[in-house]
């Protein structure tokens, strides 16, 4: 697998999306981009907090 692929495992299939495909989907629906950014910030904060606890 390449460095810019995301694997999504669903009950009946496995999806492999490439960077360009993901960017094309996000351009069509920018609200998903904004939502993902917010989620990413929260994820990053949680990781930092967990690393400080250890």
Secondary structure as GFF3:
##gff-version 3
##sequence-region A 1 54
A	DSSP	beta_strand	5	10	.	.	.	ID=ss1
A	DSSP	beta_strand	13	18	.	.	.	ID=ss2
A	DSSP	alpha_helix	19	28	.	.	.	ID=ss3
A	DSSP	alpha_helix	30	53	.	.	.	ID=ss4
###
